[in-house]
């Protein structure tokens, strides 16, 4: 899971979880699209979350919603996003 602020994972939408540590404004300024983010989810085999959990705007307690493996893959996606989306 992506951690935010004081090392707590908040009920944030899926988009925020995937782009962390970037903001939506930074993503837009970098010219990144939803399709780019879907590619990141594909790399960690999580693109199905968009359909299963209600799309990018789905807000959930991701610690409860995601399985242990999904949490690990979201963390990998965050690290990949951090290094690749610049």
C-alpha positions in Angstrom: 0.0 0.0 0.0 1.1 3.5 -0.6 1.6 5.4 2.6 0.5 9.0 3.0 1.4 11.7 5.5 2.4 10.4 8.9 2.8 6.8 7.5 -1.0 6.2 7.6 -2.9 4.8 4.6 -6.1 6.8 4.3 -9.4 6.1 2.5 -8.3 7.6 -0.8 -9.5 6.8 -4.3 -7.7 4.2 -6.5 -6.2 7.0 -8.7 -4.4 8.6 -5.7 -3.1 5.2 -4.5 -1.7 4.4 -8.0 0.0 7.8 -8.6 1.5 8.2 -5.2 3.8 10.1 -4.4 2.7 12.3 -7.3 -0.4 14.5 -7.4 -3.0 14.7 -10.2 -1.6 18.1 -11.1 2.0 16.7 -11.5 0.7 13.8 -13.6 -1.1 16.3 -15.9 1.9 18.5 -16.2 4.0 15.5 -17.1 1.6 14.7 -19.9 0.6 11.3 -18.3 -2.8 9.9 -19.1 -5.1 7.3 -17.6 -3.9 4.9 -20.2 -0.3 5.3 -18.9 -1.6 4.4 -15.4 -3.5 1.4 -16.7 -0.2 0.2 -18.2 1.4 0.5 -14.7 -1.5 -1.6 -13.3 -1.1 -4.1 -16.1 2.6 -4.5 -15.3 1.7 -5.6 -11.8 -1.4 -7.5 -12.9 -3.9 -5.2 -11.2 -5.8 -3.6 -14.1 -8.8 -5.7 -13.1 -9.2 -3.5 -10.0 -10.6 -0.7 -12.2 -13.6 -2.9 -13.0 -13.9 -4.8 -9.8 -13.7 -1.8 -7.4 -15.5 0.9 -9.3 -12.8 2.7 -11.4 -10.3 5.4 -10.6 -12.7 7.3 -8.4 -13.5 4.3 -6.1 -12.9 5.3 -2.5 -12.3 2.4 -0.1 -10.4 1.3 2.9 -7.9 -0.3 0.7 -6.3 -2.1 3.6 -9.5 -4.1 4.0 -10.5 -4.3 0.3 -7.2 -5.6 -1.2 -5.7 -8.9 -0.5 -2.1 -9.2 0.8 -0.8 -9.8 -2.7 -2.8 -6.9 -4.2 -1.3 -4.6 -1.5 2.2 -5.7 -2.4 1.5 -5.2 -6.1 0.1 -1.7 -5.4 3.3 -0.9 -3.5 5.3 -2.1 -6.5 3.2 0.0 -8.8 3.8 3.0 -6.6 7.6 2.5 -6.7 7.4 2.0 -10.5 5.3 5.1 -10.9 7.7 7.1 -8.7 10.7 6.0 -10.9 9.1 6.1 -14.3 6.7 9.0 -14.2 9.0 12.0 -14.1 
